Amino acid sequence: MNITIIGTGYVGLVSGTCFAEFGVNVICVDKDLKKIKNLRNGIIPIYEPGLNELVKKNISQKRLSFETDLKKSLKNTSAIFIAVGTPSKKSDGHADLSYVYEVAEEIARNLKEYAVVVNKSTVPVGTGQKVYDIIKKINPKLDFDVASNPEFLREGSAINDFMRPDRVVIGCKSEKAKNILRELYRPLYLLETPIIFTQRETAELIKYAANSFLAAKITFINEVSDLCEKVGANVSDVSIGIGLDGRIGKKFLHPGPGYGGSCFPKDTLAMVRTAQEAKSPLGLIEHVVKSNNERKKRMHKRVLSAVAKIKEKKIISILGLTFKPNTDDMRDSPSLDIIPALLKNNCFLKVFDPEGMNEAKLCFKDYSKKIKWCKDSYEACEDSNALVILTEWNQFRALDLKRLKKKLKTPIIIDLRNIYNPTELKNMGFEYYSLGRSIV
Ligand code: UGA
């Protein structure tokens, strides 16, 4: 089978590469010529474990190719995936669908034979119908269908999430379209992955509901974590205690400095807007958005209070800048709130992130004189007053704490991901602060 993927961002590139790995012939299209030239040479624009090797392998086995010419890429294709960005509009938080609609127009002008157009971008309910209307208006004689097939990939484990998903969701009415998508996902069907066929609008809503629910789960445990601090309870044990209830589940119950990334902040906001417009407000998710934003904005206060007794200019080490481990993505990362707030409070920062330094340098270019970019965790801790663990990269979980203690001017650790044991750290002579856990 031949398929076309439009948009070589995160979703398009991972999905296209994994479909090629399933044995499908995939053409990935993007307007950005430089990006396409790089991809043809196996140069990947994002950091995603395992993706580089898989792209190279499928290019060499001639199942994966990269194009800028959409017309050429639509010849002989069975399915066309729209995987372009849908950022939040600054003005009102709605998803900006202009890229999706532009692509629909181009498809209408260039597609000559039947294909199913599949929305993989995260789009509000009703977008599939609008895509259908656009194509129908420009090319009324064309035989085509529009389906919704949202993705549930997590950055950092996207290949595994694609190859072994919890479920595949496909929204469309036409049997012809269903058969193509069923065939495309056959390798997953053979692994007994549940494949849910539903209406297009339902599939669109499933994606927003899943991300909003997960964001709510994180916000819940973050708020419970604050409560634990007030009443002397331990949030890690609360997570275990409630997570073992099969109805609740253990995952996404880790407190942190607030969720970030390109999905939860954008999708919760878009869902709130959709619900408000439909006059069926989602008060719970409105609270989640507000609570998470406020959490990120006040996290620096924990650092300042931990170093309050130090009178000289404070030097703070920060380990982890990206919104989560195994990515170089800085979008809506908690570091974007904490770092400027600490700088405004007269701190000098020494920072290190295993993959996110280049992206982070761009984000913090206005503050370059107050930040030292370090080559590793130990250089970042040299002569500083406190260490803040902001992202739980694996390499930060097994730091040589004795060595670290010698490097720090004052042995203070503020662990915003709860990756160390409070009692052990206290016994080693650290002043250790974490989230929602008292020392027992
Ligand atoms: C998220 C969803 O998990 C994917 O299923 C979905 O496909 C994707 O959005 C998307 O819509 O494209 P992602 O943003 O890559 O994936 O990252 P997550 O692993 O979900 O983490 C999001 C944020 O929540 C991170 O800032 C992370 O640190 C935070 N988090 C996660 C917590 O603070 N606590 C947790 O227990 C889990």
Residues whose N, C-alpha, C, O or C-beta is under 5 A from the ligand:
A	BS01	UGA	E151 F152 L153 R154 E155 I218 F252 L253 H254 P255 G256 G258 Y259 G260 G261 S262 C263 F264 F323 K324
